[in-house]
Structures are given as C-alpha cells and as structure tokens.
C-alpha cells in the first residue's frame, strides 16, 4: 500500500486486469491451517474499508491466528491515521490476530510491529527473489532504479487481550499507478515472483516461525534472535536521520541502534543519545 489523498481512486475500474487473479481462501487454508499451527482460519473478502478495523471488531469472538485478507481496501490506514489506497488485487492487504497472553509480558508486545517487519522482509526476499529492507519502525523498502522506495507498511493495534497486525504490500503496481513518486512495488523492483498466493503464504509462514520463537522466549527480543535480525535488515541504522516526534519536537542525528524496547537510539550532534519510541523518521543520508 502507499499513502495517498486520492481516497476514491481505488474504486475506479481502470486497474482491472486479467493478470491480477483473485486469491483463493480455500487454497490458502489448505496450505496454512494445520493442527498445532498458529493460523486458525483464512478469510478473503472482495473489498472492505480496513482489514484491521474489521478484524479488531471481531477479535473477542475469534481465536488467535485468524487471518483476514481483502482484495481491495477502500479506507486502509497507516500510522498517524494516514489513508492508504491501491488498485484491486494489485497487492496484499491483510490483518492477523495474535494473542500472546500470559507467556509474554505486555510491555514487550510493542515488538510485534518489528517482528512483523522481519517476517515480511524475510518471506518476501525468499519467495519473490527481491531484497526487502526495513525502515524503522514499520516500513518495507525495495530498490527501484537505484532508489529506495516504500513498498509496504505495517500497523499494529492493541485490541482487548490481543493485537491486530495489518500488513499492506504493493505487488504489481506499475509506475503510472503509483500515487506518489517515492512509492514502489515488487514488480518495479524486478521481483522474480509476483503471484500473490505464494507471497502471502511465505510471509505468513515466516510470521508464524518468528512469533513462535519470540513467544517461546517470553518475548525477549535478544534471546529469540529478533533484535539481531531486525538490526541486520534495518537500513535506518547508520543513517543521518530526522525524527519528527509527538508534540512537534524534532530530533536530528545518527541512528545507531534499536534497543531492547524496540526504540530507535539516535546520537545527536552534541554526542548525546536519545531513544525514540514513536514518530516519523526521515532518512537524510548514510554515514556508514
């Protein structure tokens, strides 16, 4: 998904294409739902406002591992309530319900956004044959014509005793379909595979593996290997960045690490270190 102010664009018919076949819920369930596994159900809908909103509304009645996929989102949301739109069947727009329960302290649940990023990046790199990088805290980047471009985003929301994680990925958007020039897609990054079914299965399987390891470690990001994996994939580290923080404050410096709480540690020009837990981060230049 890509941010856009053109909220009505996704409802037009100009993106219809025989090269964008629909997903099969039955095939996905056969491949993903198994006794003892994480995924309990896979539902595919033709269109909805937001998979996160829909799944959150039903979270209390659903078991952990419910997956909701939409062929089109008409009111998809990113961080800071930004709108997200994309052509029907041009990407993967889905949400999952996780319930870490008593095995993971709630103060560690914030790692689930970063965990989803690691899983998405590893799943896509393996299944699509394209390098996928992470921009702290929740963006997925690919390289198009030598430039880093955002091809996806992640939104996690606490709901009762669980967390709903929404993931949006641009798969087959062409250059003229992108709402903003800095957006990207897997096809523009010359991915070897753009069939959405194997891509979705790869991401969900990677998510299941990482979530299982993290939960078995009591949510400890170091013991589960999550903190190290995120740092390895995060291209924000080593960059000169500007962080636009809640309340209007701006922090500029070098992004040096992701700490045990998932916060971005920035070293300022005064050689002071500040850990940022929320905000918009802009890559200014690399200092590696």
C-alpha positions as CSV (number, residue, x, y, z in Angstrom):
1,X,0.0,0.0,0.0
2,X,1.1,3.6,-0.5
3,X,-0.2,6.7,1.2
4,X,-2.5,8.9,-0.9
5,X,-5.0,11.6,-0.5
6,X,-6.9,10.3,-3.5
7,X,-9.2,8.2,-1.4
8,X,-11.7,7.4,-4.2
9,X,-9.1,6.2,-6.7
10,X,-9.3,2.6,-5.7
11,X,-13.0,2.4,-6.5
12,X,-12.5,3.1,-10.2
13,X,-12.3,0.3,-12.8
14,X,-9.2,1.4,-14.6
15,X,-7.0,-1.0,-12.7
16,X,-8.9,-4.2,-13.6
17,X,-6.6,-6.7,-15.1
18,X,-6.7,-10.4,-16.1
19,X,-3.1,-10.5,-14.8
20,X,-4.3,-9.9,-11.3
21,X,-6.3,-13.0,-10.4
22,X,-8.2,-13.3,-7.2
23,X,-6.9,-15.2,-4.1
24,X,-8.5,-18.5,-3.1
25,X,-9.4,-18.7,0.6
26,X,-9.8,-22.5,0.3
27,X,-6.3,-22.9,-1.2
28,X,-4.8,-20.7,1.5
29,X,-6.5,-22.5,4.3
30,X,-5.3,-25.9,3.0
31,X,-1.8,-24.6,2.9
32,X,-1.7,-22.7,6.2
33,X,-4.2,-24.1,8.7
34,X,-3.0,-27.2,10.5
35,X,-3.3,-28.8,13.8
36,X,-0.9,-27.3,16.2
37,X,-0.1,-24.4,13.9
38,X,-0.7,-20.7,14.5
39,X,-3.2,-20.0,11.8
40,X,-6.7,-20.9,12.6
41,X,-8.7,-19.5,9.7
42,X,-8.1,-17.5,6.5
43,X,-10.9,-15.4,5.1
44,X,-10.7,-13.5,1.8
45,X,-13.2,-10.7,1.0
46,X,-13.5,-8.8,-2.3
47,X,-13.4,-5.4,-0.6
48,X,-13.6,-3.7,2.7
49,X,-12.8,-0.4,4.4
50,X,-9.9,-1.7,6.5
51,X,-9.0,-5.3,7.4
52,X,-7.6,-4.0,10.7
53,X,-10.9,-2.4,11.6
54,X,-12.9,-5.4,10.6
55,X,-10.7,-7.9,12.5
56,X,-10.5,-5.8,15.6
57,X,-14.3,-5.6,15.8
58,X,-14.4,-9.4,15.8
59,X,-11.3,-10.1,17.9
60,X,-13.2,-11.0,21.0
61,X,-15.1,-13.8,19.2
62,X,-12.2,-15.2,17.2
63,X,-9.3,-17.5,18.3
64,X,-5.7,-16.5,17.8
65,X,-4.4,-16.9,14.3
66,X,-7.4,-15.6,12.4
67,X,-6.3,-14.0,9.1
68,X,-8.5,-11.6,7.1
69,X,-7.4,-10.7,3.5
70,X,-9.0,-8.1,1.3
71,X,-8.6,-7.9,-2.5
72,X,-9.2,-4.1,-2.1
73,X,-9.2,-1.7,0.8
74,X,-11.2,1.5,0.5
75,X,-10.2,3.0,3.8
76,X,-6.9,1.4,4.7
77,X,-5.0,3.2,7.4
78,X,-1.4,3.7,8.1
79,X,0.4,5.3,11.0
80,X,-0.9,8.7,12.2
81,X,-4.3,7.8,10.5
82,X,-2.9,8.4,7.0
83,X,-5.1,6.9,4.3
84,X,-3.8,4.1,2.1
85,X,-5.2,3.0,-1.3
86,X,-4.1,0.7,-4.1
87,X,-5.7,-0.9,-7.2
88,X,-7.8,-4.0,-6.5
89,X,-5.7,-7.2,-6.5
90,X,-2.5,-5.2,-7.0
91,X,-1.1,-6.1,-3.6
92,X,-1.5,-8.0,-0.4
93,X,-3.8,-6.3,2.2
94,X,-4.3,-8.4,5.3
95,X,-4.5,-8.5,9.0
96,X,-3.8,-11.2,11.6
97,X,-5.0,-11.6,15.2
98,X,-2.3,-12.6,17.7
99,X,-2.9,-13.2,21.5
100,X,0.5,-13.5,23.2
101,X,-1.4,-14.0,26.5
102,X,0.4,-14.7,29.8
103,X,3.5,-16.1,28.1
104,X,4.7,-12.6,27.0
105,X,4.6,-9.5,29.3
106,X,2.5,-6.7,27.8
107,X,5.5,-4.3,27.9
108,X,7.1,-6.5,25.2
109,X,4.1,-6.5,22.9
110,X,5.5,-3.4,21.1
111,X,8.0,-5.7,19.4
112,X,5.2,-7.3,17.4
113,X,5.4,-4.5,14.8
114,X,9.1,-5.0,14.3
115,X,8.6,-8.8,14.3
116,X,6.1,-8.5,11.5
117,X,8.6,-6.4,9.6
118,X,11.3,-9.0,9.9
119,X,8.9,-11.8,8.9
120,X,7.6,-9.8,5.9
121,X,11.1,-8.9,4.7
122,X,12.4,-12.5,5.1
123,X,9.3,-14.1,3.5
124,X,9.4,-11.7,0.5
125,X,13.1,-12.0,0.0
126,X,12.8,-15.7,-0.1
127,X,9.6,-16.1,-2.2
128,X,9.9,-13.1,-4.5
129,X,13.7,-13.1,-5.0
130,X,14.0,-9.4,-4.2
131,X,15.9,-7.8,-1.4
132,X,13.4,-6.2,1.1
133,X,14.7,-3.8,3.7
134,X,13.2,-2.3,6.9
135,X,12.9,1.4,7.7
136,X,12.2,1.9,11.4
137,X,9.6,1.4,12.7
138,X,7.2,-0.1,10.2
139,X,8.1,0.4,6.5
140,X,9.2,-2.1,3.9
141,X,11.6,-0.9,1.3
142,X,12.7,-2.2,-2.1
143,X,15.2,-0.7,-4.6
144,X,13.8,0.6,-7.9
145,X,16.2,2.1,-10.4
146,X,18.8,2.5,-7.7
147,X,16.5,4.3,-5.3
148,X,14.9,3.1,-2.0
149,X,11.2,3.1,-2.3
150,X,8.4,2.1,0.1
151,X,6.5,-1.0,-1.0
152,X,4.7,-1.8,2.2
153,X,3.8,-0.8,5.7
154,X,2.7,-2.4,9.0
155,X,0.1,-1.2,11.5
156,X,-0.3,-2.9,14.9
157,X,-3.3,-2.2,17.2
158,X,-3.9,-3.4,20.7
159,X,-7.4,-5.0,21.0
160,X,-8.5,-6.4,24.3
161,X,-6.3,-9.4,25.1
162,X,-4.7,-9.4,21.7
163,X,-3.0,-7.4,18.9
164,X,-4.2,-7.0,15.4
165,X,-1.4,-6.6,12.9
166,X,-2.2,-5.2,9.4
167,X,0.3,-5.6,6.6
168,X,0.0,-3.9,3.2
169,X,2.3,-4.7,0.3
170,X,2.4,-3.3,-3.2
171,X,3.0,-6.2,-5.6
172,X,2.1,-5.4,-9.2
173,X,1.5,-1.6,-9.2
174,X,3.0,-0.1,-12.3
175,X,4.8,3.2,-12.4
176,X,1.7,5.1,-13.6
177,X,-0.5,3.6,-10.9
178,X,1.7,4.8,-8.0
179,X,0.0,7.7,-6.2
180,X,3.4,9.3,-5.2
181,X,6.8,9.0,-7.0
182,X,8.6,7.7,-3.9
183,X,6.4,4.6,-3.7
184,X,7.5,1.2,-5.1
185,X,6.2,-2.3,-5.8
186,X,7.7,-5.7,-6.1
187,X,7.2,-5.8,-9.9
188,X,9.1,-2.4,-10.2
189,X,11.9,-4.0,-8.1
190,X,12.1,-6.8,-10.7
191,X,10.8,-9.5,-8.4
192,X,11.1,-13.0,-9.8
193,X,7.6,-13.9,-8.4
194,X,4.6,-11.6,-8.3
195,X,1.9,-14.3,-7.8
196,X,0.3,-13.1,-4.6
197,X,-0.7,-16.6,-3.3
198,X,2.9,-17.9,-2.7
199,X,4.0,-14.5,-1.5
200,X,1.2,-14.4,1.1
201,X,2.0,-17.9,2.2
202,X,5.7,-17.1,2.6
203,X,5.0,-14.1,4.7
204,X,2.5,-15.9,7.0
205,X,4.8,-18.8,7.4
206,X,7.7,-16.6,8.3
207,X,5.5,-14.7,10.7
208,X,4.4,-18.0,12.3
209,X,8.0,-19.0,12.8
210,X,9.2,-15.7,14.3
211,X,6.2,-15.3,16.5
212,X,6.7,-18.8,17.8
213,X,10.4,-18.2,18.6
214,X,9.6,-14.8,20.2
215,X,6.8,-16.2,22.3
216,X,8.9,-19.3,23.4
217,X,11.5,-16.8,24.7
218,X,8.9,-14.9,26.7
219,X,9.0,-12.0,24.3
220,X,12.7,-11.4,24.9
221,X,14.0,-9.9,21.6
222,X,17.6,-10.8,22.3
223,X,17.0,-14.5,23.3
224,X,14.7,-15.0,20.4
225,X,17.1,-13.6,17.9
226,X,14.6,-10.9,16.9
227,X,16.6,-7.9,17.9
228,X,19.6,-9.0,16.0
229,X,17.6,-9.9,12.9
230,X,15.8,-6.6,12.9
231,X,19.1,-4.7,13.2
232,X,20.5,-6.7,10.3
233,X,17.6,-5.8,8.0
234,X,17.1,-2.2,9.1
235,X,18.6,0.3,6.7
236,X,17.7,3.2,9.1
237,X,20.7,2.2,11.3
238,X,23.9,4.1,10.3
239,X,21.9,6.8,8.6
240,X,21.7,10.5,9.4
241,X,18.0,10.9,10.2
242,X,15.4,13.4,11.3
243,X,12.8,12.2,13.7
244,X,9.5,14.2,13.9
245,X,8.3,13.4,17.4
246,X,4.9,13.6,19.0
247,X,4.3,17.1,20.3
248,X,6.0,18.8,17.4
249,X,9.6,18.3,18.6
250,X,12.3,17.4,16.0
251,X,15.4,15.3,16.7
252,X,18.3,15.1,14.2
253,X,21.3,12.8,14.5
254,X,22.7,9.4,13.6
255,X,20.5,6.3,14.1
256,X,22.8,3.9,16.0
257,X,20.8,1.0,17.3
258,X,17.4,-0.5,18.2
259,X,17.3,-1.0,21.9
260,X,15.7,-3.8,24.0
261,X,12.4,-2.0,24.0
262,X,12.3,-1.6,20.2
263,X,13.2,2.1,20.3
264,X,15.5,3.8,17.8
265,X,18.6,5.2,19.5
266,X,19.8,8.4,17.9
267,X,23.1,10.1,18.7
268,X,22.8,13.9,18.3
269,X,25.5,16.4,17.2
270,X,26.1,17.0,20.9
271,X,27.1,13.4,21.3
272,X,24.0,12.6,23.4
273,X,21.9,9.5,22.9
274,X,18.1,9.6,22.9
275,X,15.8,6.6,22.4
276,X,12.8,7.3,20.2
277,X,9.7,5.1,20.7
278,X,7.3,6.9,18.3
279,X,7.5,9.3,15.5
280,X,8.2,9.8,11.8
281,X,11.8,9.1,10.8
282,X,13.2,10.6,7.6
283,X,16.5,9.2,6.1
284,X,18.7,12.1,5.3
285,X,21.9,10.4,4.3
286,X,24.1,7.4,5.0
287,X,27.1,7.8,7.3
288,X,28.3,4.2,7.1
